[in-house]
Amino acid sequence: MTLLDPPPAKPQKSRAMAFTIAAVALAAIVTLWFTFRYYPEKKAAAHFFDALVAGNIDRAYQLWKPSPSYSMKDFLADWGPGGYYGPVKSYEILKTGSPHGSNDVEVRVAVSPFSPMPDASNPEQSRKTKIVSVRVDISDKSLGFPP
């Protein structure tokens, strides 16, 4: 090698590959975080609605973890077969979110008195589908209506 010879070329391929792998890994982490950040609360709501669909009102009342002022009579008026939201024969979890600075998660659920969940092509049945917001406490997974 003489003084006028250029220095040997370094391959840039490995640097580009490292940045690509880092970007893909970061995108995967962000996607997984957004997908599963409310997973336990969503499962708690699903267990509650599964109990309602199965007709197990006592189990649903236990999963609700009500305060002493919310009696079984009040629960049946809301969720029972003749209640405001009942009878629940099918449901679909639509959206989950948490208000900023809150220790609970709001789960929006479509409940229907028909099984399976009616789609938009059946306006007669889909008209009876109701959208309800249920609050799930992060610490003990108790359910309630949002304030």
Beta strands, then each sheet from edge to edge (+ up, - down):
strand 1: 90-97
strand 2: 104-112
strand 3: 130-137
strand 4: 143-144
sheet 1: 1+ 2- 3+ 4-
end
